[in-house]
Amino acid sequence: MKKNRLVAVSATLLMTATLGACGTGTNSGDSADTEVRVWLVGTDTPDEARDYLKKTFEEQNEGATLVIEEQTWDGLVDKYTTALAGSDVPDVVEVGNTQASAFTSSGYFSEITAEEFEELGGSDLLPGFVEAGDWEGKHFALPYYAGSRAVFYSPELVEDEPPATLDEYVDQAKDLYKEGKFSGHWWPGQDWYNALPFVWENGGFIAEQAADGTWEAGFSSEGGIAGLSQVQDLMLNASNAPADAQETDLQIPFCEGKIGYLSAPTWIQWSINAPEEPETEDGVPGCASTYGGDLEAFPLPGKDGGPAQVFAGGSNIALAQKSANRELAYEALKIILSDEYQTIIGKTGLIPAKVSLAGEVPQDTSIGKAGVEAAATARLTPATPKWADVEAQTVLQTHMTRLANGDDVEQVAADLDAEIESILNG
């Protein structure tokens, strides 16, 4: 699940794949004065994990230096496409789970051998994320962390008990709504991640592949229409978010006390719980002493009760095909997928890359419990490299905005399916 703006991804990747595939780098085994560059995206990886990675790597590889370079999700694929095909290549890269197949299928990542796969965790690694990083039966990008979405609220602002079903959720959000003043559910118009549970819970689907290899999109199916109708109902009758807005810095309107329910990845708790005065000049304020200190969450309820099927966000991690330091890069990857590092990841509320470490996610709060419950039924986008093109052309964002502007649901769904099928079958 990752926020990005991809531009003509598959075409660009295919043109440069040959460059990526023919330059596999290996280091000489001498780590003296070698710098290993790790690209992590956004702020999801906690500082404690970053510090552990750098300290442990440099202790284990005398003379080598590990440098973490933080990237942004916006424009990530374009930047990776250029960097991984060029001469100034990072060694280890984080990539969104929906982006992984675009790179693995184009030769940008170094193959993880069967022996390495077992050493890094093997069958203990999150199977859905392993699949997302595989290509033609081989491993290229392994799980880094997973996350699920929960519905956040402050009891100071919402006195009702959490709803038991999806229909009740919609009704409660609409009851809380005050036009221009208070959103029962905050829904930025471009947000398609939160639309998927409504489609899935009503029996719709994103896209399915037939036996002959062709793809059929399902937003215009009966269940898809029902789900998108609920989405539009919330957009128009429960939310004051702009119709063309993205789901960035969601903690800001929440901390302003203008939101009842906020559906977001569980790691947003750290943004909400951030200080009101950012520590850095470009930092985003939170509300640690107000609503951050009175924060609860529950899993989005399903159509018939229980947790809804939500989109499984998260990342994969890979070795660059053209890394000049493949052996040392692999040593860094071993640390990243070690029990110690992944335990740090888990204790921050993210789902570790290893199934056996799921218990490390704190469940002594409603947020931790909601995240684990939601993760149990979470789903991914279609497993095809061309899905990156769907995101590249902002197909879902464009049509979600149309819903937020009040366009006819059936027409939006039909147009959405037509575009998705054109891309996936192109």
RASUL-V632567 format. One record per residue. N is the residue number from 1. RES is the residue in one letter. SS is DSSP state (H for helix, E for strand, C for the rest). PHI is phi as a letter, one per 20 degrees, with the letter a starting at -180 (NA if undefined). NEAR is the number of other C-alpha atoms within 12 Angstrom. Layout:
# RASUL-V632567
n:N res:RES ss:SS phi:PHI near:NEAR
n:N res:RES ss:SS phi:PHI near:NEAR
This chain:
# RASUL-V632567
n:1 res:M ss:C phi:NA near:38
n:2 res:K ss:C phi:b near:40
n:3 res:K ss:C phi:e near:35
n:4 res:N ss:C phi:b near:37
n:5 res:R ss:C phi:c near:28
n:6 res:L ss:C phi:e near:34
n:7 res:V ss:C phi:c near:25
n:8 res:A ss:C phi:l near:25
n:9 res:V ss:H phi:f near:39
n:10 res:S ss:H phi:f near:34
n:11 res:A ss:H phi:f near:23
n:12 res:T ss:H phi:f near:27
n:13 res:L ss:H phi:f near:37
n:14 res:L ss:H phi:f near:24
n:15 res:M ss:H phi:f near:19
n:16 res:T ss:H phi:d near:27
n:17 res:A ss:H phi:g near:29
n:18 res:T ss:H phi:f near:21
n:19 res:L ss:H phi:f near:25
n:20 res:G ss:H phi:f near:34
n:21 res:A ss:H phi:e near:28
n:22 res:C ss:C phi:d near:20
n:23 res:G ss:C phi:c near:25
n:24 res:T ss:C phi:g near:28
n:25 res:G ss:C phi:e near:27
n:26 res:T ss:C phi:c near:22
n:27 res:N ss:C phi:e near:23
n:28 res:S ss:C phi:e near:13
n:29 res:G ss:C phi:n near:20
n:30 res:D ss:C phi:e near:17
n:31 res:S ss:C phi:e near:27
n:32 res:A ss:C phi:g near:18
n:33 res:D ss:C phi:m near:15
n:34 res:T ss:C phi:e near:25
n:35 res:E ss:E phi:d near:31
n:36 res:V ss:E phi:d near:40
n:37 res:R ss:E phi:d near:34
n:38 res:V ss:E phi:d near:37
n:39 res:W ss:E phi:e near:37
n:40 res:L ss:E phi:d near:36
n:41 res:V ss:E phi:d near:33
n:42 res:G ss:C phi:m near:26
n:43 res:T ss:C phi:d near:24
n:44 res:D ss:C phi:f near:37
n:45 res:T ss:C phi:f near:38
n:46 res:P ss:C phi:f near:28
n:47 res:D ss:H phi:g near:19
n:48 res:E ss:H phi:f near:22
n:49 res:A ss:H phi:f near:30
n:50 res:R ss:H phi:f near:29
n:51 res:D ss:H phi:f near:20
n:52 res:Y ss:H phi:f near:27
n:53 res:L ss:H phi:f near:38
n:54 res:K ss:H phi:f near:30
n:55 res:K ss:H phi:f near:22
n:56 res:T ss:H phi:f near:26
n:57 res:F ss:H phi:f near:35
n:58 res:E ss:H phi:f near:26
n:59 res:E ss:H phi:f near:18
n:60 res:Q ss:H phi:e near:20
n:61 res:N ss:C phi:c near:28
n:62 res:E ss:C phi:g near:19
n:63 res:G ss:C phi:n near:18
n:64 res:A ss:C phi:e near:29
n:65 res:T ss:E phi:c near:27
n:66 res:L ss:E phi:d near:38
n:67 res:V ss:E phi:c near:26
n:68 res:I ss:E phi:e near:31
n:69 res:E ss:E phi:d near:22
n:70 res:E ss:E phi:e near:24
n:71 res:Q ss:E phi:d near:26
n:72 res:T ss:C phi:d near:25
n:73 res:W ss:C phi:f near:28
n:74 res:D ss:C phi:f near:23
n:75 res:G ss:C phi:m near:23
n:76 res:L ss:H phi:f near:34
n:77 res:V ss:H phi:f near:40
n:78 res:D ss:H phi:f near:31
n:79 res:K ss:H phi:f near:29
n:80 res:Y ss:H phi:f near:42
n:81 res:T ss:H phi:g near:38
n:82 res:T ss:H phi:f near:25
n:83 res:A ss:H phi:f near:26
n:84 res:L ss:H phi:f near:43
n:85 res:A ss:H phi:e near:34
n:86 res:G ss:C phi:e near:25
n:87 res:S ss:C phi:d near:19
n:88 res:D ss:C phi:d near:17
n:89 res:V ss:C phi:e near:34
n:90 res:P ss:C phi:f near:40
n:91 res:D ss:C phi:e near:45
n:92 res:V ss:E phi:c near:48
n:93 res:V ss:E phi:c near:49
n:94 res:E ss:E phi:e near:46
n:95 res:V ss:E phi:b near:50
n:96 res:G ss:E phi:f near:47
n:97 res:N ss:C phi:f near:46
n:98 res:T ss:C phi:f near:45
n:99 res:Q ss:C phi:e near:52
n:100 res:A ss:H phi:g near:48
n:101 res:S ss:H phi:f near:43
n:102 res:A ss:H phi:f near:43
n:103 res:F ss:H phi:e near:52
n:104 res:T ss:H phi:f near:48
n:105 res:S ss:C phi:f near:36
n:106 res:S ss:C phi:d near:37
n:107 res:G ss:C phi:n near:38
n:108 res:Y ss:C phi:e near:48
n:109 res:F ss:E phi:d near:48
n:110 res:S ss:C phi:f near:43
n:111 res:E ss:C phi:f near:34
n:112 res:I ss:E phi:e near:35
n:113 res:T ss:C phi:f near:20
n:114 res:A ss:H phi:g near:16
n:115 res:E ss:H phi:f near:13
n:116 res:E ss:H phi:f near:22
n:117 res:F ss:H phi:g near:27
n:118 res:E ss:H phi:f near:17
n:119 res:E ss:H phi:f near:21
n:120 res:L ss:H phi:e near:34
n:121 res:G ss:C phi:q near:32
n:122 res:G ss:H phi:l near:24
n:123 res:S ss:H phi:f near:21
n:124 res:D ss:H phi:e near:25
n:125 res:L ss:E phi:f near:36
n:126 res:L ss:C phi:g near:36
n:127 res:P ss:H phi:f near:25
n:128 res:G ss:H phi:f near:36
n:129 res:F ss:H phi:e near:44
n:130 res:V ss:H phi:f near:39
n:131 res:E ss:H phi:f near:30
n:132 res:A ss:H phi:f near:46
n:133 res:G ss:C phi:d near:44
n:134 res:D ss:E phi:e near:38
n:135 res:W ss:E phi:b near:28
n:136 res:E ss:C phi:l near:17
n:137 res:G ss:C phi:m near:16
n:138 res:K ss:E phi:d near:25
n:139 res:H ss:E phi:e near:37
n:140 res:F ss:C phi:c near:40
n:141 res:A ss:E phi:c near:48
n:142 res:L ss:E phi:e near:54
n:143 res:P ss:E phi:f near:47
n:144 res:Y ss:E phi:d near:50
n:145 res:Y ss:E phi:b near:49
n:146 res:A ss:E phi:c near:52
n:147 res:G ss:E phi:b near:48
n:148 res:S ss:C phi:c near:47
n:149 res:R ss:E phi:e near:49
n:150 res:A ss:E phi:c near:44
n:151 res:V ss:E phi:e near:44
n:152 res:F ss:E phi:e near:42
n:153 res:Y ss:E phi:a near:43
n:154 res:S ss:C phi:d near:35
n:155 res:P ss:C phi:g near:22
n:156 res:E ss:C phi:f near:19
n:157 res:L ss:C phi:d near:28
n:158 res:V ss:C phi:c near:31
n:159 res:E ss:C phi:e near:16
n:160 res:D ss:C phi:f near:21
n:161 res:E ss:C phi:f near:17
n:162 res:P ss:C phi:g near:32
n:163 res:P ss:C phi:f near:28
n:164 res:A ss:C phi:e near:23
n:165 res:T ss:C phi:c near:25
n:166 res:L ss:H phi:f near:34
n:167 res:D ss:H phi:f near:28
n:168 res:E ss:H phi:f near:22
n:169 res:Y ss:H phi:f near:38
n:170 res:V ss:H phi:f near:36
n:171 res:D ss:H phi:f near:24
n:172 res:Q ss:H phi:f near:27
n:173 res:A ss:H phi:f near:39
n:174 res:K ss:H phi:f near:31
n:175 res:D ss:H phi:f near:24
n:176 res:L ss:H phi:f near:29
n:177 res:Y ss:C phi:f near:31
n:178 res:K ss:E phi:c near:21
n:179 res:E ss:C phi:g near:20
n:180 res:G ss:C phi:m near:17
n:181 res:K ss:C phi:c near:19
n:182 res:F ss:E phi:b near:28
n:183 res:S ss:E phi:e near:37
n:184 res:G ss:E phi:f near:42
n:185 res:H ss:E phi:c near:44
n:186 res:W ss:C phi:e near:50
n:187 res:W ss:C phi:c near:44
n:188 res:P ss:C phi:g near:40
n:189 res:G ss:C phi:g near:35
n:190 res:Q ss:C phi:e near:36
n:191 res:D ss:C phi:f near:40
n:192 res:W ss:C phi:e near:42
n:193 res:Y ss:H phi:f near:39
n:194 res:N ss:H phi:f near:45
n:195 res:A ss:H phi:f near:46
n:196 res:L ss:H phi:g near:40
n:197 res:P ss:H phi:g near:43
n:198 res:F ss:H phi:f near:41
n:199 res:V ss:H phi:f near:40
n:200 res:W ss:H phi:f near:37
n:201 res:E ss:H phi:f near:38
n:202 res:N ss:C phi:e near:32
n:203 res:G ss:C phi:n near:26
n:204 res:G ss:C phi:e near:30
n:205 res:F ss:E phi:b near:35
n:206 res:I ss:E phi:f near:43
n:207 res:A ss:E phi:a near:37
n:208 res:E ss:E phi:c near:26
n:209 res:Q ss:E phi:e near:19
n:210 res:A ss:C phi:e near:11
n:211 res:A ss:C phi:f near:8
n:212 res:D ss:C phi:e near:9
n:213 res:G ss:C phi:n near:14
n:214 res:T ss:C phi:e near:18
n:215 res:W ss:E phi:d near:28
n:216 res:E ss:E phi:d near:29
n:217 res:A ss:E phi:e near:33
n:218 res:G ss:E phi:c near:35
n:219 res:F ss:C phi:f near:41
n:220 res:S ss:C phi:e near:34
n:221 res:S ss:C phi:f near:28
n:222 res:E ss:H phi:g near:22
n:223 res:G ss:H phi:f near:26
n:224 res:G ss:H phi:f near:34
n:225 res:I ss:H phi:f near:35
n:226 res:A ss:H phi:f near:32
n:227 res:G ss:H phi:f near:38
n:228 res:L ss:H phi:f near:48
n:229 res:S ss:H phi:f near:35
n:230 res:Q ss:H phi:f near:36
n:231 res:V ss:H phi:g near:48
n:232 res:Q ss:H phi:f near:42
n:233 res:D ss:H phi:g near:32
n:234 res:L ss:H phi:f near:41
n:235 res:M ss:H phi:g near:42
n:236 res:L ss:H phi:e near:36
n:237 res:N ss:H phi:c near:32
n:238 res:A ss:C phi:b near:37
n:239 res:S ss:C phi:c near:38
n:240 res:N ss:C phi:d near:33
n:241 res:A ss:C phi:f near:38
n:242 res:P ss:C phi:f near:25
n:243 res:A ss:C phi:f near:29
n:244 res:D ss:C phi:d near:23
n:245 res:A ss:C phi:e near:26
n:246 res:Q ss:C phi:e near:28
n:247 res:E ss:C phi:e near:32
n:248 res:T ss:C phi:d near:28
n:249 res:D ss:C phi:l near:24
n:250 res:L ss:C phi:f near:35
n:251 res:Q ss:H phi:f near:38
n:252 res:I ss:H phi:f near:28
n:253 res:P ss:H phi:f near:33
n:254 res:F ss:H phi:f near:40
n:255 res:C ss:H phi:f near:37
n:256 res:E ss:C phi:e near:23
n:257 res:G ss:C phi:m near:30
n:258 res:K ss:C phi:d near:33
n:259 res:I ss:E phi:c near:40
n:260 res:G ss:E phi:e near:43
n:261 res:Y ss:E phi:d near:47
n:262 res:L ss:E phi:c near:46
n:263 res:S ss:E phi:e near:45
n:264 res:A ss:E phi:b near:46
n:265 res:P ss:E phi:g near:48
n:266 res:T ss:C phi:f near:44
n:267 res:W ss:C phi:f near:41
n:268 res:I ss:H phi:f near:40
n:269 res:Q ss:H phi:g near:42
n:270 res:W ss:H phi:f near:30
n:271 res:S ss:H phi:f near:34
n:272 res:I ss:H phi:f near:39
n:273 res:N ss:C phi:e near:28
n:274 res:A ss:C phi:f near:27
n:275 res:P ss:C phi:f near:23
n:276 res:E ss:C phi:f near:24
n:277 res:E ss:C phi:d near:16
n:278 res:P ss:C phi:g near:17
n:279 res:E ss:C phi:f near:12
n:280 res:T ss:C phi:d near:11
n:281 res:E ss:C phi:f near:8
n:282 res:D ss:C phi:e near:8
n:283 res:G ss:C phi:f near:16
n:284 res:V ss:C phi:d near:25
n:285 res:P ss:C phi:f near:28
n:286 res:G ss:C phi:d near:31
n:287 res:C ss:C phi:b near:30
n:288 res:A ss:C phi:g near:23
n:289 res:S ss:C phi:e near:17
n:290 res:T ss:C phi:d near:22
n:291 res:Y ss:H phi:f near:34
n:292 res:G ss:H phi:f near:32
n:293 res:G ss:H phi:e near:23
n:294 res:D ss:H phi:c near:25
n:295 res:L ss:C phi:d near:37
n:296 res:E ss:E phi:c near:37
n:297 res:A ss:E phi:b near:40
n:298 res:F ss:E phi:b near:39
n:299 res:P ss:C phi:f near:44
n:300 res:L ss:C phi:g near:49
n:301 res:P ss:E phi:f near:33
n:302 res:G ss:C phi:e near:32
n:303 res:K ss:C phi:g near:28
n:304 res:D ss:C phi:d near:19
n:305 res:G ss:C phi:n near:19
n:306 res:G ss:C phi:m near:23
n:307 res:P ss:E phi:f near:33
n:308 res:A ss:C phi:f near:42
n:309 res:Q ss:C phi:f near:38
n:310 res:V ss:C phi:d near:42
n:311 res:F ss:E phi:f near:41
n:312 res:A ss:C phi:e near:41
n:313 res:G ss:E phi:f near:41
n:314 res:G ss:E phi:p near:44
n:315 res:S ss:E phi:c near:43
n:316 res:N ss:E phi:d near:48
n:317 res:I ss:E phi:c near:48
n:318 res:A ss:E phi:b near:50
n:319 res:L ss:E phi:e near:48
n:320 res:A ss:E phi:f near:50
n:321 res:Q ss:C phi:f near:42
n:322 res:K ss:C phi:e near:36
n:323 res:S ss:C phi:g near:38
n:324 res:A ss:C phi:e near:32
n:325 res:N ss:C phi:c near:36
n:326 res:R ss:H phi:g near:36
n:327 res:E ss:H phi:f near:31
n:328 res:L ss:H phi:f near:38
n:329 res:A ss:H phi:f near:44
n:330 res:Y ss:H phi:f near:38
n:331 res:E ss:H phi:f near:34
n:332 res:A ss:H phi:f near:42
n:333 res:L ss:H phi:f near:42
n:334 res:K ss:H phi:f near:32
n:335 res:I ss:H phi:f near:36
n:336 res:I ss:H phi:g near:43
n:337 res:L ss:C phi:e near:40
n:338 res:S ss:C phi:f near:31
n:339 res:D ss:H phi:g near:27
n:340 res:E ss:H phi:f near:23
n:341 res:Y ss:H phi:f near:36
n:342 res:Q ss:H phi:f near:42
n:343 res:T ss:H phi:f near:33
n:344 res:I ss:H phi:f near:34
n:345 res:I ss:H phi:g near:39
n:346 res:G ss:H phi:f near:39
n:347 res:K ss:H phi:f near:28
n:348 res:T ss:C phi:e near:33
n:349 res:G ss:C phi:o near:42
n:350 res:L ss:C phi:e near:45
n:351 res:I ss:E phi:e near:49
n:352 res:P ss:E phi:f near:44
n:353 res:A ss:C phi:f near:44
n:354 res:K ss:E phi:d near:37
n:355 res:V ss:H phi:g near:32
n:356 res:S ss:H phi:f near:21
n:357 res:L ss:H phi:d near:30
n:358 res:A ss:H phi:g near:35
n:359 res:G ss:H phi:f near:25
n:360 res:E ss:H phi:f near:28
n:361 res:V ss:C phi:f near:37
n:362 res:P ss:C phi:g near:26
n:363 res:Q ss:C phi:c near:22
n:364 res:D ss:C phi:e near:16
n:365 res:T ss:C phi:c near:19
n:366 res:S ss:H phi:f near:28
n:367 res:I ss:H phi:f near:38
n:368 res:G ss:H phi:f near:38
n:369 res:K ss:H phi:f near:31
n:370 res:A ss:H phi:f near:40
n:371 res:G ss:H phi:f near:49
n:372 res:V ss:H phi:f near:40
n:373 res:E ss:H phi:f near:33
n:374 res:A ss:H phi:f near:39
n:375 res:A ss:H phi:f near:39
n:376 res:A ss:C phi:f near:27
n:377 res:T ss:C phi:d near:28
n:378 res:A ss:C phi:f near:37
n:379 res:R ss:E phi:c near:35
n:380 res:L ss:C phi:d near:37
n:381 res:T ss:C phi:f near:38
n:382 res:P ss:C phi:g near:32
n:383 res:A ss:C phi:e near:31
n:384 res:T ss:C phi:b near:35
n:385 res:P ss:C phi:g near:35
n:386 res:K ss:C phi:f near:37
n:387 res:W ss:H phi:f near:41
n:388 res:A ss:H phi:f near:44
n:389 res:D ss:H phi:f near:36
n:390 res:V ss:H phi:g near:41
n:391 res:E ss:H phi:f near:40
n:392 res:A ss:H phi:g near:33
n:393 res:Q ss:C phi:e near:25
n:394 res:T ss:C phi:l near:29
n:395 res:V ss:H phi:f near:32
n:396 res:L ss:H phi:f near:37
n:397 res:Q ss:H phi:g near:32
n:398 res:T ss:H phi:f near:29
n:399 res:H ss:H phi:f near:39
n:400 res:M ss:H phi:f near:41
n:401 res:T ss:H phi:f near:35
n:402 res:R ss:H phi:f near:34
n:403 res:L ss:H phi:f near:40
n:404 res:A ss:H phi:f near:39
n:405 res:N ss:C phi:e near:28
n:406 res:G ss:C phi:n near:24
n:407 res:D ss:C phi:f near:23
n:408 res:D ss:C phi:f near:22
n:409 res:V ss:H phi:f near:31
n:410 res:E ss:H phi:f near:27
n:411 res:Q ss:H phi:f near:21
n:412 res:V ss:H phi:f near:31
n:413 res:A ss:H phi:f near:39
n:414 res:A ss:H phi:f near:24
n:415 res:D ss:H phi:f near:26
n:416 res:L ss:H phi:f near:38
n:417 res:D ss:H phi:f near:33
n:418 res:A ss:H phi:f near:27
n:419 res:E ss:H phi:f near:32
n:420 res:I ss:H phi:f near:36
n:421 res:E ss:H phi:f near:30
n:422 res:S ss:H phi:f near:22
n:423 res:I ss:H phi:f near:31
n:424 res:L ss:H phi:f near:29
n:425 res:N ss:C phi:e near:25
n:426 res:G ss:C phi:f near:18
